[in-house]
Amino acid sequence: MEFRTRPKSNYLLNAEWQELHVLTTHWQSDMIFFEDELRFIDVLFDKYFSALIEKENIEKTKAIAGKLSNVKASRGSLAIRIEKHLHHIEELMINPFPQDASEFRTEHAALEDDLTMFVKSFREMKRELFELTERIARTEKAKHLISN
């Protein structure tokens, strides 16, 4: 499944400033959502940390921790870029310059592509962490049932 935020057409070239503004504010909202998700993942990671560092899980845990760190950094830099982009479009809505418009649309496309890559890496990291956590939770449940 491909995650794509841009319609397959000349949308970016023909979209009105207001439409691009709405899209960009949606991205900004998404970044807040991802921040909340990452905070929850941190809690989950902390809760199962002792099980995650057991010998059989250590390599997978290191890999996921690295991906989690990268995703957090990407989210932070994307959030800053989206904020700047939003200010840029607001300036263009007030005082449009043809050369700025072309630069803005190129910037918009690059930001959208980076957002797409971020979402893909976020989903992959989250899937891997949840699979590992689920396996650990099942193992703990089995250990608990055996010891009772």
N, C-alpha and C positions, 0 to 999 in steps of 0.2 A: 504494500500500500504506500502510495506516495503522498506525502503531506505537502500541499501546495496552497498558498494563500492568494496567489494572483490568478485570475481567470485566464484561460488560454485564448488570448486575443490581444488586441492593441489597447487593452484597458489602461495600462499605465500611461501610454502616450496621450490618450483621449480623456482620461478622468478629470473631472472638475476638482479644483482645490478643496472644496468642501468634502467631496467624497474621499479624497486622500487624507484629509484631516480626520474624518471619522475612522478610517482604517487605522491610522497611526494611533489615535486614542484607544482603539481596541487593542493594539499591540501593547500599549502602555498598561492597560488593564491585565493583559495576559502576563506581563512581567511581574505584576503584583501577585497574581495567582501562583505563578511558578515559585516566587519567593516563599509563599505560604507552604507550598508543597515541599520545598526543600527544607524548610524548618521542621515539618512533620517527619521527613525522611531522616533528619538529624536525630530526632527523638527516637525513632525506630532503631536507628543504627546504635544509639547509646544504650537502648534497652537490651538489645541482643549482643552488645559488644563482647561480653565474656564468652558467649558461645561462638561468636564470629572469629575469635582469635584462637579457638581450639585448633589443634594441629591439622585436622582434616579440612578446615575451612580457611586457613590463614592466607593461602595464595589467592583464592577467590576474593577474600575480604580486602586484601591489598589492592587488587585490580579495581574493585568497586569503589573503594575509598578514593583512589586516584581519579576515577571517572566522576565521582561526586564532587571532588574538589574542582575539576575542570569545568563541570556544568555550573557550579556556583560562580566561578570567575566569569564564564561566558554570559551568564544571566546578568551579572553586575555591569559588565561592559556594554551589553545590549541595552539594558535599561537606560544607561547614560546616553548612548547614541540615539535611542528613541526619543528621549527628552529633548536633546538638541535638534533632532529632526522635526519634532513637533513645533518648536520655536521657529525653525526655519520656514515651515509651511505657513505658520501664522503671520510671519513677516511678509511672505509672498502674497498672502491673501489681501494684505493691506496695501502693499506697494510692489506689484509684479514687475520683474525685469526679465526680458526674454532669455538672456544668457543664464540667469539664475534659475529659470524654470527648467531648462535643459539639464543643468547640473543637479538640480533638486530631483528630477525624475531618475537620473542615473544613480544618485545617492539612495533614493527610495527603493529602486530595484535591488541594489546591493544589500541594503538593510533587510529587505524581505527575504533574499536568498540566505543571508546569515541567520535570520530568525528560523527559517525552515531547517537549516542544519542544526541549530540549537535544539529545536523540538525533537528532531530525530535522535540526537545524542541523549537528551533528557529521557525520552521514552525507553531507550535501550538500557541506560543506567538503572532506571526505575524497575524495569522488567527483571534485570539480573539481580538487583537487591531483593526484590520481592520473592523471586524464586529461591534464593539462598535463605532468606528469613523464613519462608514457608517450610523449607526442608528442615531447618533447625527447630522450628516450632513443633513439627511433627516428631522429631527425634526426642525433644524434651518431653512431649506428651507420652511417648512410648516409654521413656525412662521412668516417668512418674507412675504410669500404670504398672510397670514391672516391679517397682519398689514398694507398692502398696499391697 
